[in-house]
Amino acid sequence: MARSKAESELRGPRPYSHTATTEKVLSLLRRHPLGAGRFLDLGAGEGYLTQRLCELLRDQSQHPEECVTACDLYPENFRLPEIQCKVADFNGHIPFEDKTFDFIVCQEVIEHVPNQQHLMEEIFRMLRPGGSAWITTPNTLSSNARIRSLFTGTMPLFDILPIGASDVARSTGHINPISVYYLYYFAKRAGFSRVDFSIDRIKRSAVCLSLPLYPLARLCKWFHDARRRPLPYWEENRFAADALYAWRTFVGRTIVLEVTRPIQATSGGSEIQAA
């Protein structure tokens, strides 16, 4: 027992999600000037992403112990003693002040949370004006997911749950699948000005399945768009509606949503993005 514990400490934090997702998020982070920023790993697990973020900052002569914070429902699992990890229930108030962070990463968390709109609002609250966040979740609209849902009623990484379990999040975790459209919708409702999405990697099996499916899906899109265009809210939904039928949505493994909080406030109290 002692030996296995020592080996566990030596190996460092384990990734709770695919490492390609972490690498994608870090590649997006690198596009931003990171100096003097404050970072939050929201749902840090053992701290794999936190560790990779610290390495990135040290490469830029930053001191991550001064600017990186983590939080998780189970902070006792966090394995980086130099970084503070607070306990946080993502269905309630996350224990940080308003406008605290410049960058927030919420990796593979939102599908574990019953109230996803609330979590998006909390991320908005904690971000400083002009700050950015990345929210990742399994892609529920890949060709694999669409076909499995058609024939089984469930999607990859989402299945039946133990109803009597006192802690569903710890037993299986994925309780609330969410598509790229509803990620966009919740982000806009929370107040984010810029909303974009990408994928972490292409699934070869999804490419094979998409070759016959995708042309049919594009034809369906043409009919759906014709029906939706008269709606008064069509234009504000157009980007997200297009994302439902994007090639990357059909072949991607994980959705990576990137959102930015507006940088200026109007006299009416709402916020706008600087040009």
Buried (B, 14 or more C-beta within 10 A) or exposed (E): EEEEEEEEEEEEBEBBBBEBBBEBBBEBBEEEEBEEBBBBBBBBBBBBBBBBBBEBBEEEEBEBEEBBBBBBBBBEBBBBEEBEBBEBEBBEEBEBEEBBBBBBBBBBBBBBBEEBBBBBBBBBBBBBBBBBBBBBBBBBBBBBBBBBBEEEEEBBBBEEEEEEEEEBBEEBBBBEBBBBBBBBBBBBEBBBBEBBBBBBBBBEEBBEBBEEBBEEBEEEBEEEBEEEEEEEEEEEBEBBBEBBBBBBBBBBBBBBBBBBBBBEEEEEEEBEBEE
